Amino acid sequence: MKHHGIGSLSRVHLWTDIFLLNLSYSLSYAALPGNASLLEDHSTLNLLLTGNLLWIACIYFVKPYAYSQATYTSYSHFGKLVLAIVTHLLLMEAFLYSSNTAMGTKENYIFIAFELFSCLSLLTHVALILLLQYLRQSRFNLKRYAVIGKGDLSELVHHFDQKRRGLGYEFCGIFQLGTKTPPLENLESFMESERLDYIYCCMAEMNHEQVQGVIKLAERKRTQVRLIPDFRGFTANKFNFEPDEVYPIINVDTKPLSNPSEQLVKRSFDLIFSSVIMILGLPVFLLIMLAVKLTSKGTIFFVQERTGRWGETFKIIKFRTMRMDANKYGLQHSLGAKDPRITPIGNILRRTRLDELPQFLNVLKGEMSVVGPRPLHKYDVDMLMQEASHDFQKALTIRPGITSIGQIKVGYATNSSENLHRLKYDILYLNTYSLTTDLYLIWLTIHVILLGKGR
């Protein structure tokens, strides 16, 4: 099982070492007398490229950055790093001897670079680890966890993780469930008071209903569930599993897009894409604003409270497509093209989805994403909470989107049946998310805009 903090640290070490490798070779070359500019010395540039490729090969085979929660120690960390550095030196020397590269100056260049890189890399690793330990002691970014169970396995999990508090885990207690109906109300209060990030469930000490209850509760409380089967007594037998060295763990996806890399990629894409649309689409924005203002009395923008991530409300921004006196018809879903509340220009904006363009401001503010389940009005939220509470609460774990697969397939939902149908597509999106999926859905949305087939 990879720990998010350790995973992030390994990526920092990886890119830092690549930077230091190139810096060391460049400084070593500059220190040697009589050398021309590095950019003009093609043989040295080839040597530098070879050094990078060989370092990548060392990383692949020695794996100095392959940390896990169970196996990480400073000794193994620095042992693998030194092995990778020495292997890299030997491979570079072998490359020089096997090629027709002149020795002497180039050999000195390699040794100076090796010594500089070794010192810089080791010092940087030490500094980063000391910084991380200081941050852990300052309780920065601690992952709070609890164990559900009442037997030996729960104690084993607790004591094993206590030995690795430096990895950023803080133990909050062992919670015991009864043998009959699970007291999930008590567990819910415990999760809220302790602000848990993880719950370890010892499966041998829980029944099926209890496990299912904990998973559903964790989905609502933004908590990751880790199921621990009891394989004690079978360790002498060979079995193929991806264990956590001491106790195997099954991660349950109760928090879609909880991986930091996925979050970073999605948020970065949202910011870049929205910024480009806002800049390049400025003429379209101005034309729509003028058309809305000239064709009906009232404001240009329509602002309404919607439900976003984790059920928190925010103000969604759209181009106004309805008359200012639309409230006299009562609160209701759109009736389509024949809806008397919709303005003539509003019909066009809705069919082409151009009324949604101002929502890129919501994306930049962090309230929405480009792709994600549509943000709903309170009466739709109340209906889905009653009809499909579990699935809908799962949909609320990510930012709502300007477009979604549900919006493309179903369109504007005008009744509970269509809302439920659209929700099924939203859950499918959560379970299959990738950047490629987002790009494909954006392409389908552009197709809808160009053909004016928005529903």
Secondary structure, DSSP 8 states (H G I E B T S, - for coil): ---HHHHHHHHHHHHHHHHHHHHHHHHHHHHSTT---GGG-HHHHHHHHHHHHHHHHHHHHH-TT---TTT--HHHHHHHHHHHHHHHHHHHHHHHHHS----THHHHHHHHHHHHHHHHHHHHHHHHHHHHHHHHHTTTT-EEEEEE-SSHHHHHHHHHHHTTGGGSEEEEEEE---SSS--HHHHHHHHHHHT-SEEEEEGGGS-HHHHHHHHHHHHHTT-EEEEE---TT-TTS------BTTB--EEE--STT-SHHHHHHHHHHHHHHHHHHHHHTHHHHHHHHHHHHHHSSS-SEEEEEEE-GGG-EEEEEEE--B-TTGGGG-S----GGG-TTB-HHHHHHHHHTGGGTTHHHHHHTTS-EEESS--B-HHHHHHHHHHSHHHHHHHTTS--EEE-HHHHHT-S--SHHHHHHHHHHHHHHHHT--HHHHHHHHHHHHHHHHHT---
